[in-house]
Amino acid sequence: MLKYKKILVPVDGSTNGELALKKAISVAQRNQAHLDIVTVIQSSRFLDIYGHMGSNMDYVEVSLLKAKAYVDDLKDQIEHKYDFHDISVYVEAGEPKSIVAVDIPQKLGTDLVMMGATGLNALQRAMIGSVADYAVRTAQTDVLLVRTGIDNQPYSSDKN
């Protein structure tokens, strides 16, 4: 029987990311797997027009602290609501596509990436493409894109 041991869930604060996290918790519990939660701060947002960090360092520090608080809060919620404790959280800065699809899975020995179908709006997807699309094309591990709620029905905010 196939059993996943290390499940990675990238989260970005989007509804789709949180739906993927809910399903990943269920899969992790069923498989007695470890759950890794990562959020990625796109570092190019911190650079000035010359490619330097410059005076943006305060912004970088605040962004990283907010991201760490976000994933720590998710971990606490999961531990209390689901009584599941085999969780690690990570905050990374860099290019989300390569971090989610390649870097973190290789570093952590991930055997399943579960992620929302998209966390971007239509304009962002058209301009930079989605992390989910990139992961499906390039990841060396299984990738499951979550499009439905925990009940496998189309998502509705009053259901989940």
N, C-alpha and C positions, 0 to 999 in steps of 0.2 A: 504494500500500500504506500502510495506517495505521501510523504510527510515533509512539510516545509519546516525548517529549523530557525531560519533568520529572515524575518520579514521587515522590509524597509517601507516606511510611509513618509513621503515628502508632504509637508503641509505649508500653506501660505495664507491661512486665514479665510480662504474661500469656502463656500458651502460645499463644493465638490471635494475639496481636500478633507473636510471634516467628515463627509459621507464615507470617503475611502478609509479614514481612520476608524470609524465605527465598524466597518466590515473587517478591517485588518485585525481589530481586537478579537472579533469572533473567530477568525481564522487562526490567530495565534493561540487562543485558548484551546480550540479544537485540536490543534497540532502540537500543543505544549511547546510552542516556539517562542523565541525571543523577538521582541518588537523594538525596532529602531525607528525613532521619529526624528526627522530632520527638517529644518527650515533653512532656506538659503537666501542670504542678502546679496543681491546682485551688485558686485563691487564696482562695476562701471558707472553706477549711479553716483558714486562718491567722487569721481574724478572731475577736475575742472576741464576747461576746453583745451588745455595743454597736456592733459593726461597725468596731472599731478594730484596728489591728495590735498595739498595746500591747506587752506583754512577749514576744510570739510571734516577734519579729524574729530571735532566735537559731534558732528552729525553721525559719523561712523560709530563712535562710541555709544551714543544714544540709541542708534538703530540696533546695534548688537545687543545692548542691554534689554531693549524691548523684545527683541526676538527670543532671547534667553528666557525672559519672564513668560512669554507666550508658550514655549514648549514645556517649561517647568510646570506651568498651570495645567496644560493638557495632561501631563504625566500624573499630577496630583488628582485630577478629575477621574482619570482611568483607574487609578489605584483605589479610590474611594467608591466610585460607582460600579465598577466591574470586578473589584477585588482581584485585580491582575497586577502583578508587580515585576514581571520579567521585561522591563522597559529601560531603554537608554534614550537620551535625547541629545541632539547635536544642533549647533548653529554653525553654519559655514558661510564664508564670504567668497564670492567668485561668480563664475558662470553657472547658473542653475542647471542648464541642460547637461553639461558634462559631469557636474557634481552628482546629480541624481542618477543619471544613466550609467556612469562608468566609475567615477572616483570612489564614491561612498560604497557602492556594492562590492568593489574589489577590496577596499580597505577592511570592510566589516564581514566579508564572506556571505553576503546576502544571497539567498536563493529565490526570493520572490519580492518584487517591487509592486506595491499596491498604491495606486494613485488616482486622484480625480481625473476625469477625462480632460478637463481643462480648468485652469484657475484664472485664465486671462479673459478679457473682453474681446470682442470680434476684431477691433482695430489692433490691439496688441498682438493677437494671433497672426493677423495679416502681415504685420511689420516684422515681428521677430520669430514667429512660429511658436508652437507650444512645447513645453518641456515633455508633455505626454507623448506627442508625436515623435519627438527625438528619441525618447526612451524606447518606444516600441521598435524603432528602426535600428538602434545601436546597442542596446543593453545586451550583455552576455548572460542574462538571467531571465527567468520568466517575469513578464510584466502583465499585471491585471489592471485594466482601466475600469474604474467604478463610475457607472452612469445612473445607478438606481439607489434607492434607500435600503435600509437594513432588511426590509421585507421583500426585496427584489422587485419592487414596483416603482414606476416612475416617481421621482422625488416630488414631494409636496411638503411645504414648510409646516403644515398642520399635522403631518403624519410622523415626522422624525424629530 
